[in-house]
Amino acid sequence: MLTKSELISLLKSKGIITRRSLGQNFLIDHNFLKFIIKTAQVTPDDYILEIGSGPGTLTNLISQNARYVWAVEIDKKLIEFAQSVYSSLTNVCWLNTSILDKNNNTINSLVIEEIQQGCIIPLNPPLIRGVGGIKEKDLITTGYHLPYNPNLIKRAKDLRKNMTPAEKKLWYSYLKNFTYPILRQRPINNYIVDFYCPKLKLVIEIDGETHFTEEGKVYDNKRTVILESYGLKILRFTNIDVLENLEGVSQVIEHQITLNNEQSLLNPPLIRGVGGIKVISNLPYATSAQIILALLESRLSIKSMLLMIQSEMAERLTAPIGTKSYNALTILANLLADIKIIRKIPPDIFYPAPDVTSALIMITPRASRYDIPDYEELKKVIQSVFHYRRKTIAGALKHITKLSPEKITGLLTESGIKPAKRPEEISLQEYLKLNQGFLARRGVCHQSENVSTKYLL
């Protein structure tokens, strides 16, 4: 592990200057880094998402204790620095991107896709005919690609150079210019698939005569079970299908795209097979509220989140009702998770030292967070009334609804809320009851969609 002086010297030698705009304050205290690993209870079975990996100091320590790490860092110079210093790490996927989608405050879909790719646990694979199969633990996982047997790389390259007539026709006449990127002759587990689309999680196989023997059918069935354990959809065509009816083949593939899009709307992304990931992060202070809420609202299966944030933000997340710090974020975050402050963190364990005190918090998402009726409507109501937190709840609702003062009073009374209360004096349970009243009067919130997320902070 690099010492403080070694890290600073290396950063300067690479011309890397910390950027206050990105909240770059790097953890440099070895004892505290070890405390983080202990507090997060990182085990060799854990998959970890680290947000804002910086120079990789914490990433390195996490990787030594976890099964796999996704290290997300928006600063290209920093991630290149970390990759060069910790080039020997084989269980880290370095992602040079933002954790948040640039168009809204949701988790970046690229990050979700990477986690989906790497978190799926395969079944025990059979051996490949003619090629020595290897055990699951020896498969290579890059984060972008599914686990694969590295001994198949040369064979895959040879097959790519010597495609069958049917494979050539499907590739050059259709798949080469496909809607989404397609990989040819891609090793997955102990197999080489003909065509693979990571975006659609789709495998396309072109079968020759050997596939129709009894031995070939048994082998293909076993192969299909393994590939489907990764959440892949397998489409199989014969050589004759492609050579004589390419249009029909392309229609089947296009139909699969439609099915995938419809299914993605019905079933948001989930992490399969591992019981969830852990999030460990020294969050950038400026966007910590948005990131925390986005993680809790996402369909990522998260076991726990150990986060370093500004003390003031930690106090807001855990603020008692009726206090100045109690706000929309307090209510929404505690609706979705259990939150505890572990300890305060002095500035001198960071480089450069921030101007404020930090805090280490543990967030444990509630299993019930996906079962909240009309959560988005509830969120709009809560954010909207805190826009007018200096007014009474009755006055705030007057600004955000089309209801008359009499109906607002009636709605509040039905919810057990005194109209003279202010937004910060209303409990989570009371807001839930209030939202139930709104659900009975759908369409009354006409301004809430435009309420800025700044009212969460």
C-alpha positions in Angstrom: 0.0 0.0 0.0 1.3 3.4 -1.0 2.3 5.8 1.8 1.0 9.4 1.8 4.3 10.8 0.5 4.6 8.1 -2.2 1.0 8.7 -3.4 1.5 12.5 -3.6 4.8 12.1 -5.3 3.4 9.7 -7.9 0.4 12.0 -8.6 2.6 15.0 -9.1 5.0 13.0 -11.4 2.0 12.2 -13.6 0.8 15.8 -13.7 -2.4 15.0 -11.8 -3.9 17.9 -9.9 -6.9 17.2 -7.6 -10.1 18.9 -8.8 -12.3 20.5 -6.2 -15.2 20.5 -8.7 -15.2 16.7 -8.6 -14.8 16.5 -4.8 -11.4 14.9 -5.1 -10.2 14.3 -1.5 -8.4 10.9 -1.4 -8.2 8.7 1.6 -4.6 8.2 2.7 -4.8 6.9 6.3 -3.9 3.2 6.2 -5.6 2.5 9.6 -8.8 4.1 8.4 -8.7 2.2 5.1 -8.5 -1.1 7.0 -11.3 0.1 9.3 -13.5 0.5 6.2 -12.9 -3.0 5.0 -13.6 -4.3 8.5 -16.8 -2.3 8.9 -18.1 -3.3 5.5 -17.4 -6.9 6.4 -15.9 -7.6 3.0 -15.5 -11.3 2.3 -14.0 -13.3 -0.5 -17.6 -13.9 -1.8 -18.5 -10.2 -2.0 -19.0 -8.2 -5.2 -18.2 -4.5 -4.5 -19.2 -1.3 -6.3 -16.8 1.5 -5.5 -17.9 5.0 -6.6 -15.1 7.6 -7.1 -12.2 5.2 -6.9 -9.7 8.0 -7.4 -6.0 6.9 -7.3 -7.1 3.3 -6.5 -5.8 3.1 -2.9 -9.1 1.9 -1.4 -9.8 -0.2 -4.6 -6.6 -2.1 -4.1 -7.5 -3.0 -0.5 -11.0 -4.0 -1.4 -9.8 -6.2 -4.2 -7.5 -8.1 -1.8 -10.6 -9.0 0.3 -13.5 -9.3 -2.2 -14.3 -11.5 -5.1 -14.8 -8.7 -7.6 -14.8 -4.9 -7.7 -16.3 -2.4 -10.1 -14.3 0.9 -9.7 -16.2 3.8 -11.2 -14.2 7.0 -11.7 -15.1 9.9 -13.9 -11.6 11.4 -14.1 -9.7 9.7 -17.0 -6.3 10.7 -15.8 -7.0 9.2 -12.3 -8.3 5.9 -13.6 -5.4 5.5 -16.0 -3.1 6.3 -13.0 -4.8 3.6 -10.9 -4.7 1.1 -13.7 -1.0 1.6 -14.1 -0.1 1.5 -10.4 -2.4 -1.6 -9.7 -2.0 -3.3 -13.1 -1.6 -6.7 -11.3 -5.2 -6.7 -10.0 -7.2 -9.3 -11.9 -10.6 -8.9 -10.1 -11.2 -5.2 -10.8 -13.2 -3.7 -13.6 -12.1 0.0 -14.0 -15.0 2.1 -15.4 -14.2 5.6 -16.7 -17.6 7.1 -16.4 -20.0 8.9 -14.1 -22.1 6.9 -11.7 -25.1 9.1 -12.6 -26.8 9.3 -16.0 -25.9 12.7 -17.5 -29.5 13.4 -18.4 -31.2 12.5 -15.1 -30.4 11.5 -11.5 -30.5 7.7 -12.1 -27.7 5.2 -12.1 -25.8 5.2 -15.3 -27.1 2.3 -17.4 -23.5 1.4 -18.5 -22.6 0.7 -14.9 -25.7 -1.4 -14.4 -24.9 -3.4 -17.6 -21.3 -4.0 -16.4 -22.6 -5.3 -13.0 -25.2 -7.5 -14.7 -22.5 -9.0 -16.9 -20.1 -9.8 -14.0 -22.5 -10.9 -11.3 -24.2 -13.9 -12.8 -23.0 -17.2 -11.3 -22.9 -20.0 -13.9 -23.7 -23.6 -13.3 -20.9 -26.2 -13.3 -19.8 -26.4 -17.0 -19.2 -29.6 -18.9 -16.0 -30.1 -20.8 -15.8 -28.9 -24.4 -15.3 -31.6 -27.0 -11.7 -31.4 -28.3 -10.8 -28.6 -25.9 -9.8 -29.0 -22.2 -12.6 -27.4 -20.2 -11.5 -25.6 -17.0 -13.3 -25.1 -13.7 -15.4 -22.0 -12.9 -12.9 -20.5 -10.6 -10.3 -20.4 -13.4 -12.6 -18.7 -15.9 -11.5 -15.1 -16.8 -14.0 -12.3 -16.0 -13.2 -8.8 -17.4 -16.4 -7.0 -16.3 -17.5 -6.3 -19.9 -17.4 -9.9 -21.1 -19.0 -12.9 -19.4 -16.5 -15.4 -17.8 -14.6 -17.3 -20.4 -11.8 -20.0 -20.8 -8.6 -18.1 -21.9 -7.4 -21.3 -23.7 -10.1 -20.7 -26.3 -8.9 -17.3 -27.5 -6.6 -18.6 -30.2 -9.3 -21.0 -31.4 -11.8 -18.2 -31.5 -9.5 -16.1 -33.6 -9.0 -18.9 -36.1 -12.7 -19.5 -36.4 -13.2 -15.7 -37.0 -10.8 -15.9 -39.9 -12.4 -19.0 -41.3 -16.1 -18.5 -41.1 -18.5 -21.0 -42.8 -20.4 -19.7 -45.8 -23.6 -19.4 -43.7 -21.7 -17.4 -41.0 -20.2 -15.1 -43.7 -23.6 -14.4 -45.2 -25.3 -13.6 -41.9 -22.3 -11.4 -40.9 -21.7 -9.4 -44.0 -25.3 -9.1 -45.1 -26.9 -8.3 -41.8 -25.1 -8.5 -38.4 -22.0 -6.4 -39.3 -24.3 -3.3 -39.5 -26.7 -4.5 -36.8 -28.5 -2.1 -34.5 -26.2 -3.1 -31.6 -22.6 -4.2 -31.5 -22.1 -7.9 -32.3 -19.1 -10.0 -31.3 -18.1 -12.9 -33.6 -16.8 -16.2 -32.3 -16.9 -15.1 -28.7 -15.7 -17.4 -25.9 -18.3 -17.7 -23.1 -17.6 -20.1 -20.2 -16.1 -23.2 -21.9 -17.7 -22.5 -25.2 -17.3 -20.4 -28.4 -20.6 -19.0 -29.6 -21.0 -17.9 -33.2 -22.4 -14.4 -32.6 -23.0 -12.6 -29.3 -24.8 -9.2 -28.6 -23.9 -8.0 -25.0 -26.5 -5.3 -25.2 -29.4 -7.7 -25.8 -27.8 -10.6 -24.0 -28.4 -12.6 -27.2 -26.5 -15.5 -28.7 -27.0 -16.5 -32.3 -25.9 -19.9 -33.4 -25.6 -21.3 -36.9 -25.9 -25.1 -36.8 -24.3 -27.5 -39.3 -24.9 -31.2 -39.8 -22.9 -32.3 -36.7 -25.5 -30.6 -34.5 -28.2 -33.0 -35.6 -26.6 -36.2 -34.4 -27.7 -37.7 -31.1 -24.3 -36.8 -29.6 -24.6 -33.2 -31.0 -28.1 -32.8 -29.6 -27.0 -33.8 -26.1 -24.0 -31.5 -26.3 -26.1 -28.6 -27.5 -28.7 -29.1 -24.7 -25.9 -29.0 -22.1 -24.4 -25.9 -23.7 -27.8 -24.2 -23.8 -28.3 -24.8 -20.1 -24.9 -23.2 -19.3 -25.4 -20.2 -21.5 -29.0 -19.6 -20.3 -27.6 -19.6 -16.7 -26.0 -16.2 -17.6 -29.4 -14.8 -18.6 -28.7 -15.2 -22.3 -31.3 -15.9 -25.0 -30.2 -18.4 -27.6 -31.4 -18.2 -31.2 -30.5 -21.2 -33.4 -30.6 -21.4 -37.2 -29.4 -24.0 -39.6 -27.0 -23.3 -42.5 -29.9 -23.7 -44.9 -32.0 -21.2 -43.0 -29.3 -18.5 -43.5 -28.3 -19.4 -47.0 -31.8 -19.7 -48.4 -34.0 -17.5 -46.2 -31.9 -14.7 -44.8 -34.9 -12.4 -44.7 -36.8 -14.8 -42.4 -33.8 -15.2 -40.2 -33.4 -11.4 -39.8 -37.1 -11.1 -39.0 -36.8 -13.5 -36.1 -33.8 -11.6 -34.8 -35.7 -8.3 -35.1 -38.6 -9.8 -33.2 -36.3 -10.7 -30.4 -35.2 -7.1 -30.1 -38.8 -6.1 -29.6 -39.3 -8.8 -27.0 -36.1 -7.6 -25.2 -37.3 -4.0 -25.1 -40.7 -5.0 -23.8 -39.2 -7.3 -21.1 -36.8 -4.6 -19.9 -39.8 -2.3 -19.2 -41.6 -5.1 -17.3 -38.6 -6.3 -15.3 -36.0 -3.6 -14.5 -32.4 -4.8 -14.2 -31.6 -7.1 -11.2 -28.4 -8.7 -10.1 -28.8 -12.4 -10.4 -27.3 -15.2 -8.4 -25.2 -13.5 -5.8 -27.8 -12.0 -3.4 -26.7 -8.5 -4.1 -23.6 -6.3 -4.1 -22.0 -4.0 -1.5 -21.3 -0.4 -2.2 -18.2 1.2 -0.6 -17.4 4.8 -1.5 -15.8 8.0 -0.6 -18.6 10.0 -2.4 -18.1 13.4 -4.0 -19.8 15.8 -1.6 -21.6 17.9 -4.2 -23.5 14.9 -5.6 -23.8 12.6 -2.6 -27.5 13.2 -2.1 -28.4 12.4 -5.7 -26.1 9.3 -5.8 -27.5 7.9 -2.5 -31.1 8.3 -3.6 -30.4 7.0 -7.1 -28.8 3.8 -5.7 -31.7 3.2 -3.4 -34.2 3.8 -6.2 -32.4 1.6 -8.6 -33.1 -2.1 -9.2 -29.6 -3.1 -8.2 -29.8 -5.7 -5.5 -27.7 -4.0 -2.8 -26.8 -5.6 0.5 -25.3 -2.5 2.1 -23.7 0.8 1.4 -20.7 2.1 3.5 -20.2 5.7 2.5 -18.0 8.6 3.4 -20.0 11.9 3.1 -20.0 15.4 4.5 -21.1 15.5 8.1 -23.8 17.9 7.4 -25.3 15.5 4.8 -25.1 12.6 7.3 -27.0 14.7 9.8 -29.7 15.4 7.2 -30.0 11.7 6.4 -30.6 10.9 10.1 -32.3 14.1 11.2 -35.2 13.8 13.7 -38.6 15.1 12.7 -39.2 18.8 13.4 -35.5 19.8 13.0 -34.0 22.1 10.5 -32.0 19.3 8.8 -35.2 17.2 8.4 -36.1 17.4 4.7 -37.3 15.5 1.6 -34.1 13.4 1.4 -34.4 12.4 5.1 -37.9 11.1 4.5 -37.3 9.3 1.2 -34.0 7.8 2.2 -35.4 6.4 5.5 -38.4 5.1 3.6 -36.0 3.1 1.4 -33.3 2.1 3.9 -32.0 2.0 7.5 -29.3 4.6 8.0 -26.7 4.8 10.8 -23.8 7.2 11.4 -20.8 5.0 12.2 -18.3 7.8 13.1 -17.1 11.3 12.3 -14.0 11.6 10.1 -11.4 14.3 10.6 -10.1 16.2 7.5 -6.5 15.1 8.0 -7.0 11.6 6.8 -7.6 12.9 3.3 -5.4 14.4 0.6 -5.9 17.2 0.1 -7.7 17.9 3.4 -11.3 19.1 2.9 -12.6 22.2 4.6 -15.3 20.3 6.4 -15.7 17.3 8.7 -16.8 14.1 7.1 -18.8 11.1 8.4 -18.9 7.4 7.7 -22.4 6.1 7.4 -23.9 2.6 6.8 -27.1 2.4 4.7 -28.9 -0.9 4.6 -31.6 -0.9 1.9 -35.0 -2.3 2.9 -36.3 -5.4 1.2 -39.7 -3.7 1.0 -38.5 -0.7 -1.0 -39.9 -2.1 -4.3 -43.3 -2.6 -2.8 -44.2 1.0 -2.1 -47.4 1.9 -3.9 -46.9 4.7 -6.4 -43.5 5.6 -5.1 -42.9 8.2 -7.8 -46.1 10.1 -6.9 -45.1 10.0 -3.2 -41.7 11.4 -4.1 -43.2 14.2 -6.1 -45.5 15.2 -3.3 -42.7 15.2 -0.7 -40.3 17.1 -2.8 -43.0 19.6 -3.8 -44.1 20.5 -0.2 -40.5 21.0 0.9 -40.2 23.5 -1.9 -42.5 25.5 0.4 -41.1 24.4 3.7 -41.6 27.8 5.4 -45.4 27.6 4.7 -47.8 25.3 6.5 -48.6 22.0 4.8 -52.0 23.4 3.8 -50.3 26.4 2.2 -47.8 24.2 0.5 -50.4 22.0 -1.0 -52.3 25.1 -2.2 -49.3 25.9 -4.4 -48.9 22.4 -5.9 -52.4 21.1 -6.4 -55.7 22.2 -8.0 -57.7 21.4 -4.9 -59.7 24.0 -3.1 -58.7 25.1 0.4 -61.7 23.1 1.8 -60.7 19.9 0.0 -57.0 20.3 1.1 -58.2 20.6 4.7 -60.4 17.6 4.2 -57.5 15.6 2.7 -55.2 16.5 5.6 -57.8 15.7 8.2 -58.4 12.3 6.6 -54.6 11.7 6.7 -54.4 12.6 10.4 -52.3 15.7 9.7 -53.1 19.1 11.2 -53.3 21.8 8.4 -51.1 24.2 10.5 -48.1 21.9 10.6 -45.1 22.7 8.5 -43.6 20.1 6.1 -40.7 19.3 8.5 -43.1 18.5 11.3 -44.8 15.7 9.4 -43.7 12.1 9.8 -43.0 9.5 7.2 -46.1 7.6 8.1 -48.2 10.8 7.7 -46.8 11.4 4.3 -47.7 7.9 3.3 -51.2 8.5 4.4 -51.3 11.8 2.6 -50.1 10.1 -0.6 -52.9 7.6 -0.3 -55.3 10.5 -0.3 -53.6 11.9 -3.5 -53.9 8.5 -5.2 -57.7 8.7 -4.7 -57.5 12.1 -6.6 -55.1 11.2 -9.4 -53.9 14.1 -11.5 -54.0 16.8 -8.8 -50.2 17.4 -8.7 -49.6 19.6 -11.7 -46.3 21.3 -10.7 -44.4 18.5 -8.9 -42.7 17.1 -12.0 -40.8 20.3 -12.4 -39.5 20.5 -8.8 -35.7 20.7 -8.8 -33.7 18.0 -7.0 -32.0 20.9 -5.1 -34.8 20.7 -2.6 -33.4 17.3 -1.6 -30.2 18.8 -0.3 
